[in-house]
Amino acid sequence: MLEKINKPEDLKKLNIKEKEQLASEIRNYLIDVVSENGGHLASNLGVVELTIALNSIFDFSKDKIVWDVGHQTYVYKILTGRKEQLKSIRKLNGIAGFPKTNESEYDHFNTGHSSTSISAAMGMAKARDIKKESHYVMAVIGDGALTGGMALEALNHVGSSKTKVLIILNDNEMSISKNIGGINMLLSKLRSRKSYTESNKTWKKVIRKIPIIGKKTVKIIQRTKQSIKQLIIPKMFFEDIGFKYLGPVDGHNIEDLEILLDRAKDLDEPVIIHVLTKKGKGYKYAEENPDRFHAISSFNKEDGMTKSKKAKDYSAVFGENLIKMAEKNSKIVAVTAAMKDGTGLAEFANKYPDRFFDVGIAEQHAITFAAGLAKEGMVPFIPIYSSFYQRAYDQVIHDVAMQNLPVIMCVDRSGIVGADGETHQGIFDMSFFKIVPNLTIVVPKNFDELESMMKFAETLNKPIVIRYPRGGESKQVFNKNEEIILGEPEVLQEGKDVIIIAIGNQVAKAMMVAARLKKIHIEAEVINVRFLKPLNEEKISKLISRIKFVITIEDSTIIGGLGSTIEDIIVKNNLEGIRLKSFAYPDVYVEHGSVEELEKLYKIDEETIYEFIQSTLNKNDNENVDKL
């Protein structure tokens, strides 16, 4: 069946049995591709039948669909003409792991972060109405994403406006970690409606068979149906705020899905279809471990084990250190926004359940909640991925920094994260944190320095950002790990020809470049700047003035990061004759690909930096650098 599907129109020619066979073949194809490329597997296995049903009932060359987060669109890509291209997914120059409007006419809105779909769909629906068009507009959102405040704001708007928008609630009882909170409790109660509806059909059939009084009895019972219903199901939230609620429906029954979707087409009001799915459906290992198979590297299909052994990473080191610190300090607490496992807090949650708080996909609330904890004397650590800190910028400024509250904001997945692409690259955080008054920003060069910085943050009694990358530390061995002193850089190696100032995981690269330069008799001084803010300007100025040829290396955007900081120091202190070259990512959204491929593509890799320095010094070519 899969060979017959090259465009959505081909799907409409199949009967239910053929579609069921297609679903099985798609699952096998997904497992084949993701086992080789890595990617989001469990979520895609869970929406196979739903995606088939949607493309059977609607025409997405005209109708508009917005997939919340978007990591579950592999099946959609297969059915909309990208079946062969799926083999290149998440690879450099291949198709993206998320919807991309420049990739296909069937992708109507770029997504990558949670809880945005209903807002976008509402905007598209209003535009449709203003233009007096008649196509359908819908959002597919998971129960986890529904915990996000933005999704609830959008529900409130859509319900009160009575705009014709279809919302597919894909309820698999999980986001990445298992869902928590009031919305999850509401959905748990709504899920019971399925068992209620099935039992309702059964007793009707039985009672109708009773001679003479059967039909009359059914009518009497139907009159009290609503009160009986209320014994099992609370008054429904969605209907109260203006939606027509349909479901729950089995998300793996294509026929039932098509019937309900077809019914929704005829309703001229906001509609929510509650679809129950199983994350990882059809692949034993993903069903048993949906969190591990949410986003996974390449693995063996036969046993579900990843092909490469996972080494210790920064997230794990952070979690281990936090437990040690919490043993000695009862005021230390941890806050996560639905990323307990991803940020290394699973063991902390087990050991200190009363000091661990998972607030759901709600980064804004998480930051201000942490601010409240800090105001009352707690020491909150709050690890959030760099790209998700963007969602809580106002709270960082208004609720933490403005009050100078000692919240310890740990920025996980900073810098380039690779295959997840532009929505997840963590290259903006240094720039947007840097301009906020009262913030201290530190970046460790290795695991040991992360531990030192965490201890430094514990006693600083001011808001601080600790920034660290995805994955593990470099194999580079450092001969020193000096005490962390506010604003003080660390001189790792002295030299006279060029000074390389680096931050975080780029310090290892600076050391490797310096080692290669030494072989050709170029002596490089290497500075681990450690602090982006505050920074000892007097010390940096003296170092720069002595050598006058300055290289900066950072895994962030060229605007507002380390390079800009050093340039500001040069200008502010009227340092003359300084040659400066900054290696960072340009003012673009960085696409998907491996970290190594992207560093080479954007010319911040070790080889490029080495060649630039040796070429400049050998030729004394001032045109190769920006002279200030």
N, C-alpha and C positions, 0 to 999 in steps of 0.2 A: 504493500500500500504506500509506503513512504516514497518509493520510486515514482509513483504517479502524481505526487504532490509537488508542483513547482510554483504554484501561485494559489492564492486563497480560493479562486473560482473552482479549482480542481477538487477542493474539499467538499463543496456543495453537491457534487455528483455522487458522493458516497452514501450508502445507507448506514443505519446504526451499527450493524455487525461489522461492517468494513471500518467504520470509525473506531470501534473498540480495538480492532486489530491494529489500526494505525497508531493508536495510543500506546500499545505494547511495543511497537517498532520504534516509536519516538523515544520511549524510555531507554531502550537498548542503545540507540544512537547517542543519546545524551551521556549515558555512562561511558560509552566508547570515547567520546570527545573529551569529556571532563577528566577522565582517568589519565589522559595524555597531557592536556593543557592546564589542568587545574581550573578552579572556578566555583561558581555557586551551583551546587548540585541538588541538595535536598529541597530547596524552594521550587526549583524547576520541575522536579519529579512530582511535586504536589499539585501543580496546576496544568498538567497535560490535558485532562478531559475538559477542564474549564476553558482552556485556550482553544481547543477544538470546537467546543460549543459556541463560544463567542464569534469565531470566524465563520461558523456555519450560519448563524442567525444575522450577523451584521456584515456590512461591506466597508472595511476600513480604508478603502481608497477614497471614501466619502465621509463615513462616520469617523468620529474622533475618539481615541482611547488614550488615557493617561495611566501608566503603570506606576504605582507608588514605589519608591526606591528604584525599581526597574531591574533588579538583579534576577528576577524571575521571568525574563522575557526571552530566554533561549528558545523555548517552544514557539513563541510568537515569531521569532526570526526565522525559524525553520519553515513555518507555514506561510510566511510572506516573502518567499523567494530567496532566502539566504541560507538554504540548506547546506550547500557545499561550502559557503563562506564560514559556516560555523566552525569548521576545522581550524580556522585562523583566529578564533575568538580570543581576545585579550593579548594577542601577540602584536608586536610592533608592525604597523601598517595593515593589520588585520581588523576585523570588525570588533566593535566595543562590547563589553559585557553588560552594557546598559543601553537604553533607547537613545538613539542619536538621529536628530531630524535631518542631518546632512548625509546620513547613511542610507535612508530609505523613505519613500513617500508614505509608508505605513507607520513610521514613527512620528507622532504628532507633537511630542513635548519631551525635552531632555530631562531625565531624572537620575538620581543617584543617592539622594538623601531622603530620609523618612518624612512622611506626613504632609507632603506637598500636593498630592494628586487632586484632592477635592477642590482646593483653591484654584488650581490651574483649570480643571474641568469647568468650574463655575464661570471663570472668566471667558472660556471658549464658548460656553453655552449662551452667555449674555451677548457676546459678539455675534453669534449665530442669529439670535432673536432680533438684534438691531438691524442686521443685514437682511432680515426676513428670509432666512434659509431654513431648511427642514431636516437636516441630518441629525443623527443621534450623537450625544456626547456622554461619555462615561469615564469613571475612575475605578481602577481595581486597587483596593487597599487591604492590607493585612490587619489582623486584629492587634498585632504588636504596634503597627504604625498608628492605629487609632488611639493609642495612649498619648500621642504627641499633641501638645496644645494647639498647634496650627490646624490639625485635622478637626479638632472640636470647634475651633473658631469658624472653620469653613462649613461644618455641618450646621451650625447655628445660622449662618448666612443663607445657605441653600434652602434649608427647611422653612425659614421665615419668608423667603422670596417666592416660593412656589414655582421656581424655575424647573423646567423639565431636564433633569440630570439623573442618570442612572449610576448608582454606586454599587459595585460588587464588593462585598465584604468577604474576603478570603480568610476564613477562620480556621487556622491550624493549631491554635492554642500556643503558638510560639512566635517570637521574633528571632533573635539570635539565641539569647537565653530565654528560659521559660518566662512567660508574661506574668506580671504582678499588677496589683492595684484594682481600683474600683471598676474600671471599664472591663477588665478581665472577669470580674465577678458578675457584672451585668451579662456579658456574653455567655458565661457558664449557665446562667438561668435561662437565657434564650435558647441555648442548645437543647434544653430539656423539652422545648416545644416539639422537636422532632418525635420524641417518644410519645408525647401527648397526642400528636396528630395521628400517629400509627395506631395507638390504642383506641382513639376516637373512631377511626374507620372500622375497626374490629367490632366494637360493641354495637355500632349501627347495623351492621350486617346480621348480627345475632338477634337483636331485638326485632328487626323487621320481619323475621321469620315466625314470630309468635302470632298465631291465628287471631284475627279480629282486632286485637288491641295493639298489635305491633307497630303499625305506622303512626297511630295516635300517640303512643308512648314516646316514639322518637321525636315527635313535634314538641311534646311537653319538655322533654329533656333538652331539646335545642333551645327552648326559651330560657332555660337556666344555664346554657352553655357558657356565657360570659363569666358568671359567678363561679362555675366549676373551674374554668380556665384560670381565674384569679387565685385559686387555691394552689395551682402549680406554677403559674407564670405571673410575675409582678406586672404592673402596668408598664407597657413597653415604652422605653425612653425614645426610640426613634419615631414612633407614631406621635408621641406627645410633642415633638419639636417640628413636625410637619412632613414627615416622610410616609410613604406607603411601604410597609415592611412585608417582604415576601420571603418565606423560608421558615426554618433552615432547610436546605436541600443538600443531598449527598453530592459533593463536588466531584465524585468519581463515577457518577451515573450520567452519561452524555444525554440520554433521552430525557431524563427529568430536568436537566439543566436547560436543554433547548426549549422545553415546554414553558418553563418559568421565564426565560429570557424573551421568548416570543410574546408572552403575556405582558411583560414589562414594556414592550415596544408600544402597546396600545394605551398606556396610561399617560395622561397629560399632566404629570406632577412629579415631584422628586420621588425617586424609588430607591430603596435599598434591598438588594437580594443577598441574603445571608447564606453563604456557601461553606459547607464543612469539608475540609480537605485534610489529608495526612501528609505532613512534611516527610519527604524521602520515599513516598509511595512507590512500591514496586521493586525497590532495591533493599534487600534485607539489612545491610550494614548502615544505610542511610536512615532507614526507619528506626533502627535501634539507637542510633547516635545522630539525630538530626542537627544538633549543635555543632558537632565535629565536621559534618558534611555540609554545613551552611556555606562555608567558603573553605575549600580544601586545595592543597597542592596536588600534583599528579599522584595517582595511587594505583595499586594492583586491583583489577576488577574482581579477581577470584576471592580475595579475602578482605578487601577494603582497606588494606594497610598502605600508608603513604610510601612512596618509593625511596624517599630520602629521609633519614632519621632527623627529627627536629632537634636542633641544638638549643641550648638555653638562650633566651632572648631578653631584651630590656624589660618587657612586661612582667616576665616571670621573676626577674631580679628585683624589680620594684615591689612585687607582692611579697617576696621572701623578706626583704628588708623591712617592709612595713609591719609585718608580724613581729619581728624582733624588736622594733621600736615600740610597738603597742604593748608588749610584755612589760616594758619598763615605764610606760607613760599611759595611764588609764584615760587620759583626755583625748588620745588619738582616736579618730573615727574615720571611716572610709565611705565615700558616696560614689555611686555609679549611675549612669543613665542607660540602663538595660544592657551593660557590657561587662558584667562581672567576670566572665571567663576571658574575654578578649583583653581586658586590662590587668589580668593577673590577680584578681581579688577573690577567686573561688575559695581558696584555703582560709583567707582572712574571714570570709563570710561564715565558714564552718566553725572557726575557732572563736570568733567574737560576734555572734549573731546580733547582740544588742548594740553593737557599735558599728554595724554595717547597714547601709541604706541603699536599696535599689529603687529609684524613683520612676523607672520606666523611661520611655523615649521622650525625655523632657529636660533637655540641657539647660534651658532657661531657669526652670524651677530648681534644678540641681545646684546651680551656682548660687542662687539667692538663698536656698535652703542651707547650703554650706556657710553662707554669710551669717545667717541666723545662729548656726552652731558656734561659729567663731565669736560672735558678739557676746555669747554667754560663756565663753571660756574654754570651749572645746578646740581641738587642733585638727581641723578637717583636711584630709587629703582627697582630692577629687580628680582621678585620672579620666580624661576624655580624649578621643582621637582628635588630632589637629584639625581636620576638616569639619569636625562637629563642634569644636569650640567656636567656630564662626557663627553658629546658631545662637550663641549666648553672649554676644559681644556687649550689648547694652547692660546686661547684668554684671559683667566683669567691671565695666566702667562705673555704673551707677551704684550698685549694691555692695561691691567689694572694694575697689580701688578708691573711690571717692570718700569712703568711710575709713580707709586704711586698715581694713580688717585682715587678720592673719590667716587667710585662706590659702592653702597650698595647692595650686593648680598644676597638675601634671599633664603635660601635652604628649600623649602617646602617638605613634605613627606620624611623627613629624618628618619633614623632608619628602623625598620621593618614595612612594609605596609600591610603584610598579604597575602591575596588570589591571588594577581597578580603575586606573586612568584619571582623567581631569577632575572628576567630582570628589576624588579621595586623596589626591596628592596634597601633602601637608606643607606647602611652600610659602604660605602667606602669614603664618602665625607670628614669626619674629617681627614682621613689619607692623601688623596691627596691634600687637601687645606693646611694642616699643614706644608708641606715641601716648600711651596711657600713663598719666602721672601716678606716682606712688608704687608702681610695679617694679620688682626686681626680676630680672630674667637671667637664668643660668642654664648652661647646656653642657652635659658631661661628655668627656672624650671616651670613657669606657665604663664598665660595670662598677669598678671601685669608686670612680668619681661620682657616679649616680648615688651610691650609698652615702658618700660624704656630703653631697648636696642635699639629700633628704634630711640628714641630721642637722645641717646648717639651717635648713628651712624651718625645722621644728622649733628652733630657739630664736629665729629672726624676729618674730612677733610683728611681721608686716606681710602684706600680700606678695606672693612670689610665684613665678612661673618656672617649672622645671621641664625642659624640653628634651625628649629622647626619641630615637627612630624606631621603625619597625625592624624586627630581626635581632641578630646578635652583634657582638662587638667584633672589631677587626682583629686579625691575628697579630697586628703590630704590638710589640712589647715596649712599654714605656718604662724608662729608668727612674721616673719619679712621679709622685702623686702628692703634691704639696697640700697643706692645709687650706681649706676654703676660707678666704678672708674677703669681706665685702668689697667688690670692685676690682680685686687684684688678679691680673693675668699671670700665667705661669710660663716662664722661659724654659722650654724643653731642650733647646740646643742653641748654642751661640755660633755666630757666623759674621762675615764682614761684607759679603757681596750682595746678598738679597735677604730681605726679611719676609717670611711667610707667616701671615697671621690667619689662623683658622679657628673654627668653632665646632664643637660637638664631634660627630663621627668623621668630619673632614680633617680633623687633626691627624688621624692616622695616615690619611692620604698625603698631608703635608710632610710628615716624617719620611714616607716612602719616596716622595719627590726629592727631598733633601739628601737621602742616602744615594740616590742615583746621581745627583749633581756632584756629590763629593768625589765620585769616581772620575769625573772630568775636571776636578780641581776647582769647583765652584762651591764656596762655603755659604750655606744658607742658615740663617737664624730662624728657628721655629718657635712661634708663640701660640700657646693654647690660651685663647682670650678668656674662656670660661664664662665671663659675664658679658652679655650684650648691653645690659643696663643694671646698675651704674657701672661705669668703667673708669679706671684710674687714668685720666687723660694725661696727667703729667708724666707718668711712667711710659705710656704709649708714645707720647711726643718725643721723649728722649731716645727711645729705641728707634723710632722712625728717622729722627734727625741724624743719627749716627750713620745709618746705612743708606737712606734716601731712595732705595728701590724697593717698593712695597707690593706684595701680592696678598690678596685676601681670598679665602676659599670658604664657601658656605653652601648648604643644601637648601637654599630658600630663594625667593625672588630677588632680583637685582635692586628693586626699589625698597628702600627703608630698612635693609638688613645690616649685616656686618660691614660690607663695603661702603655703604652710605655713612655708617658710624665713623669709620676711619677717615673717610673723606671730610666729614664735618670737623673732626679733630684737627686735620691738616689746615683747613681753612680758618677755623676759629683761632688757632695758635700761630697763624701767619708763618707756617713752615714753608720755606722756599726750596725750589729745586727738587721737589719730591716727584718721583715717577711712581704712579699707582696703576695697578691692573687688578680688577675685581673679577673673580670667577664665581658666577651664580647663574640661576635660571633667568632667562629674559622675561620681559613683560608679556607673557602668554599663558594660556592654559595648557599645561603639559599633558600630552596624550598618554595612552597605555603602552606598555612595553616593560621589559626588565629594567631594573635600576642601572645595570651596566650599559645597556643599549641607550637609555635615555641620557646618561651622563656623557656618553660619547657623542650622541646626536647634538647635544647642546654645549659641547666642548668644555665640560668641567671635569673631565676624566684625568687620571694621573698622567697619561701620555701627553695629552694636549698641554697641560700645565708645565710639565718637564721640558717639552720642546720649546715652549714660549720663552721660558727663563734662559735656557742655554742659548737659544738663537739671539735673544735680546742682548745678553751679556757678551757673547762672542762677536757680534756685529756692532755692538754699541748702537743699536738701532732705536732711536728715541721715538720713531713713529709707531712702534709696536705697543707703546704704553700711553696712557693719558697723563700728560705732564700738568701738574697743578702749579 
